[in-house]
C-alpha cells in the first residue's frame, strides 16, 4: 500500500496529465476539477489511469461527481480502495 503523500503526488500528476491546460499556480488539492475542465470524456480517462496506476478497480457507484471533485476526494477514495 502506498503512503498518503505518494498517493497525493501521483494523483496530482495524473490529473495534470489528463487536464494539461490547468494553470499550475491555480491548482491545489482542493481545486474543483470540474471547474478546471474535467468533463465526462476526460473523467473516464482519469478513472482508467488511476485504476491502472494504483492497481484498483472503481465500482459504478464509486464513479460520481463527489468522489472526483478534487484531488482530495480522489485520494480519499483511493485510500479507501487500498485500505
DANORUR-V860798 format. One record per pair of residues at least 6 apart in sequence whose ideal C-beta (glycine too) atoms are under 8 Angstrom apart, sorted by sequence separation. I is the first residue (numbers start at 1). GAP is how many residues later the second one is. If there is no record, write none. Layout:
# DANORUR-V860798
I;GAP
I;GAP
This chain:
# DANORUR-V860798
16;6
50;6
51;6
67;6
68;6
15;7
51;7
66;7
67;7
2;8
16;8
38;8
50;8
27;9
67;9
26;10
67;10
16;11
47;11
19;14
22;14
12;15
22;15
62;15
21;16
47;16
12;17
19;17
15;18
19;18
19;19
58;19
62;19
18;20
43;20
8;21
47;21
46;22
56;22
19;23
58;23
18;24
50;24
54;24
57;24
43;25
56;25
56;26
18;27
54;27
18;28
50;28
54;28
38;30
15;31
18;31
34;31
14;32
17;32
14;35
33;35
34;35
14;36
33;36
32;37
33;37
32;38
33;38
11;39
14;39
31;39
30;40
31;40
29;41
30;41
29;42
30;42
10;43
28;43
29;43
10;44
29;46
7;47
2;52
15;56
12;59
15;59
11;60
8;63
11;63
11;64
8;67
11;67
7;68
4;71
7;71
7;72
4;75
7;75
2;80
1;81
1;82
